[in-house]
């Protein structure tokens, strides 16, 4: 199997490959556009009309928000466009007896399927690029514009009940930051509690009304608070008050801002850093599970484009006298089962009832099994 894929992907592209790949573009673009429009109307149009009618949002702003949601929906609908285009292209080739001409000329089914795999790889790369580059930019911007249209004020880069774990180079826990309110735009923490474990045998607990980041000093300046000293063997325990106190810290505002982003709004690098920061964290486990699921799904979703192309093409190769009505029904069933299986698996993983890796790749495994069964069946009939 590996040798076969190596031969398919790395051998020189010939005239037949270019001819079949060129046939894909029109049905793929038109099919993806139609499905994206339907999905966008069902998923986001109602919300946009609410912004216009209830929040009195300008129509131009509402259309902008709708457009910003489009890249995330395109990533979801690309597999449908691939399935539809591969089926239509091979149905047309089969109807015009071009498949028969290829087979009688000694071209194997493997070589005929090669352009399908190549186009599936192109679609997978396209899906990955949008999901990695465009979506992490458009999703947060759409969310901020929605808040702005409702409250008529820009969304502050802030969060309530904010918690952050600071670790050393050896991954050992150094400090735990808790703030009732964190404003990243002003580098401001309010009503904060800091648990400091940097001194061996001694735990320090800082409480303060507010704190600000001091870049010239490389730490946080605490104001109007108290400092509790507690030894591990309870031999020492005292409390002191302060008007201003400085804590040198590696927890820069840039690191804290990572905590403000939602996992669905992060690219792979940010997700990886987020998971590393949250690895030993017992607080905010829902975000941690969601981040793990999204990390694996970043790779699984593009691969689905390739696997689903291997299903549509063989289904389009039918005997001339056979009816294709059952194949259209089968296409609908495949699409339905893929998205239902994906939704169930991802929801279970976010609820910590299924491993994120399995949740992300199980729908693809089902697609792979279906494609192998169909290709094997068509090879026998050929």
N, C-alpha and C positions, 0 to 999 in steps of 0.2 A: 504493500500500500504506500509506504514512504517513497519507494523507488518510483512508483507510478506518479505520485504527486510531484516529485522532483523532475521527472521527465516532462510532465505537463507544464509546470511553471517556468522552467528554465530553458526549454528548447526554443528555437527561433520561431517567432510569430510569422505564419505564412498567409497567403491570400485568403484561404478559407477562414482562418481565425479572424482576420480583419473584416471579412464580409459578414460573418455571423455577429461579431461584436457590434458592428455598425447598425445591424438590424435591431439591437436592444434599445438604443437610445430613445427613440420616439415613444415606444410603449412604456418604457421605464419612467421617463420624465412626466408624460401625461398621466400615467397611472398613479405615480407618487403624488402629483399635484392634486388630483381629484381626491384621493384618500386623505391627504393632508388638509384639504379644504373642508371635507366632511368632518374629520376629527377636530379641527380647529373650531368649526361651528358648534359641534356638540359639546366641546370641553370648555371653550373660552368665550364664545360669543355671548352667552347669557351673562357672564361676569362683566363683560365690557358694556353691555346694555344697562346693567345695574349702575355702573359708574356714570353713565351718561344721564340716566333718568333720576337716580337717587342722589348721587354726589354732585350732579351738575358739572361733570368733567367735560372739557372741550372735546369735540369729535376728533380733532387732530390728535390729541393726547390719547384718546381711547384707541384709535387706529394704530398709533405707535406702540401701545402696550400689547395690542393683538399681534403686531408684527414681531415684537420681541419674544413672544411665546412660541413663534413658529419654528425656530431651530430645534428646540427640544422635541416638538411634535414630529418634525421631519425625521429625526433619529429613530423615533418609534415606528414611523410608517414606511421607512425604506425597505424593510423585509417584505412588506406587502407588495410594493412596487417591483421588487426583484422577482417574487413568485409570479406575479401577473405577467410581467414582460417575458420571462423565460418560457412560460406556458404559451403565450400568444405567438412568440417568434417560432418556436418549434412546431406549433400547430399550423402556422402558415407554411413553413418549410415542408412539412409533411403533406399538407393539402396540395401544394404545387409539385409534389413528387420529387422534391430536391433531396429529401432524406434517402429515398430509394435510389436516386442517381448516385449519391455519395457512397451508399453501401455497395452498389453494383460496381463502382469504380475501385473497390477494395479498401475504402476508408472505414476503419473500425469505429465502433460506437464510442470508444475511449477518445479517439481523435475528434469526433464530432462534439463530444462533451467538453473538450478542452476550452473552447471559447466561453462556455458557461462558467467554468471555474475561474477563468481570467477576469470575466466581467464581475463575478461574485467577489473577487479580491479587490477590484476597483471600487465596488460599492461598499465593501467592508472598510477600506481605507477612507473613503468619503465620509462614512458614518462615524468612524473613529475621530476624524479631524474635526467635524462639526461638534461632536460631543466633548471633545477635549479643548478646543480653542474658542468656539463661538458660544456654546451654551453657558459655560462658567461666567461669561461676560453679560449675556442678554438676560438670564434669569434673575440675578440680583438687581439689574437695572429695571426690569419690569416690576419687581416687587417694590422697589423704591418709588417708582412712578405711580403705582397703585395706592400706596400710602399717601403720597403727595396729593393725588386727586381726591382722596377722601378727607384728609385733615387740612389740606391747603398749606401744609408745611413740609419741608424736606425731611426725609427719614434720617434721624440722627444715627450715627454709627455707634450704637450703644446697646446695653443689655442689662436687665435686672437680674438679681440673684446670680451673679457671675462667679464661677469657681475655676481656678487654674492651678495646676500642679507644676512646680519648678523642679527639674531634675538636673543632676550634675552630669559630667561627661561619662561617668560609670553607670548611668541610669538610676543612681540612688536618689531617693526623694530628699530634696533639700527644704522646700517650703510649700505650704498650701495657702493660696490666696483666696479669700472670699470677699466679695463686695456686693452690697445691696444694689449698687448701681455703678456701671462702668461706661464712661463716655470716651470712645477712642479718638474722636475728633479733638478733644481737649486734653487727652492723656490724663484723665481724672478718674480716681476711684473714690466712692463715697461710702461711709459707714462700713469700714473694712475690718476684717480679722485676718491676721497672718500667723500661721503656725510655723515656727522656725526650728529646724532640726540640724542646723549647720554646726552646732557646738556639741561635741561628744559628751554624753551623760547629762545633757541639759536641754530642756525644751522651753522655748520662749514663745509667748503668745502676745502679739501686738494688736491692740484695738485702737482705731482712730476715726475721727469724724470724716476726714478725707485725706487723700494723698495725691501727689503729682509726680510725674516722671521728670527727672533731672538728667538730660543727656550729657551735660558737661561733667557730671559726677558719676554717671553710670549706675543709677539706682532710683529708689522711690523716697520722696520726702513726705513723712507722715506728720499730720498736724492734729493737735488737741486729742491726745490719747493716753493710754496706759500700757505698761510693759509688765507682763507676768513672767517670773522666773520659776520654773519647776524642774527640780532634779529628778532623774529616773528612779532614785531610791528614796525620794521624799525627804532627803536630808536638808534640802534648801528650798524654800518657797517664800518669795517676796513680791511685792507689787510697787511699781513706781510710776508716777505721772510725768508727762512731758507736754510741752507746748509745740515743739518741733523736734523730729527725730529722723535721721537718715539711715536707710537700709541699702547697702550695695547689693545689686541683684542683676542677674542675667536675664530676667523676665522683662524684656523690652516690650514697648507697646506693639511692635510688629508681631511678636509672638502671641500676645494676648488677642490681637485682632483676628488671628486664625480661629479663635474660639467663637467669634461672632458670625462667621460664615456657616451657612447650612451645608451639610454634606453634598446635597444635590447641586450646589453651586460651586463645587471645587473641581479642579482638574486632578489628574493622577498624582502629581507631585504634592499638591496641597493635601490631598486625601492621605497620602503616605505619611506626611509630616503630622497630620492630625491624629492618625492612628498611633504613631510613635509617642506623641504627647499623652494620649489617652490610654495607653496600653495597660497601665496598672491602676487606672482610675476607677473608683467604684461609684462616682457621681456622674450623672448624665449618661447612663448606659444606653438609653434609647438612641442618642446621637452616635454613640460608638458603634452600635449594631448597624445603624443606617449607613454609616461611613464604610464599614466592612463590606456590606452588601453592594454599595455603589462602586467600591473599588474593583471588586470582581466583575460586576456587571459592565464596567467600562471596557473590558476585554471580551466578555461573552456576547454582548449585543452586536458588535461588528461581525463576529464569526457566524452569527445566525444568518446574516446576509448570504454568506457563501453556502451554508448548508441548505438554506431554503431554495437557492437557485438550482441545486441538484435534485430537488423534488419537482419543480415546475417544468423543467426541460423534458424529462422522460414522460411525464403525463401528457405532454403535447404530441408525443409520437404515438399515434393511434393507427390501427388498420383503416384503410380508406373508407370502408363500409360501416365502420363502427360509429356509434353516437358518442359525442363528447359531453352530453348533458351530465352524466355521472361524474365526469372529471371536474366539471365546474362545481358540483356539489362537494366533491372531495377537496377541492381548493379551499372552499369556504370552511370546511371542517378543519383542515390543517391550520388555517389562519386563526380560527376560533380556539383550537386546543393550545396553540403556541402562546397566545396572549393570556388565556385563562391560566395555563400552567405557570407562566412567568409571574403573573400577578399573585397567585397563591404561594409560590415558592418564595418570592421576595418578601411578601407580607409575613410569612412564617419565620423567615430569617431575621427580619427586623424585630419580631416578637421573641427572638432568641429560642425558637423551637426547631430551627433547622440551621445547619452550618451554612454560612454565607457562600462558601465556595460551591457547595452542592446546589444551593438555591439558584445561583447565577448560571451554572452550567447544566443543570438537569433539563431545562427546556431544549437546549442545544443537543443534548444526548438523545432526546426523543426525536428531534428532527433528523439526526444522523441515522438512527435506526430506520426511520421511515424512508429516507432517501436510499439507503442500502437495499431495502426490501424492494422498492420500486425499480431501481436500476437493475437489480438481479432479475426481476420479473420481465422487464423489457428486453434484457439481454437474451433470455430464453426464447422470447417470442420473435426476436429479430432473426 
